Amino acid sequence: MTPETKWQEIIDFLTGSSGSLDNALAVFGAEDLQDHDPFLVTLGEQIFLCDTCGWQCPLEEQNMSDELHCNDCCDHALDEEE
């Protein structure tokens, strides 16, 4: 298994979950990736942690007007304002 394949398995494991990066790395026995810049760049190009719901969301779900929140959370906040 190539390092990139393992990285993708970890990212896939995190995507759509409320799990932490630390926990995911421990599950895969890859704690050494915590400070590994190439992995962290790859991770950041695919998912982000929503500040509102705490889920690891695919980057395409990132709200364009508020990059720290997913579209679902922003849509929900707008619904509450109406």
Secondary structure, DSSP 8 states (H G I E B T S, - for coil): --HHHHHHHHHHHHTTS---HHHHHHHTT-GGGGG-HHHHHHHHTTEEE-TTT--EEEGGGB-SS-TTSBHHHHHHHHHHH-
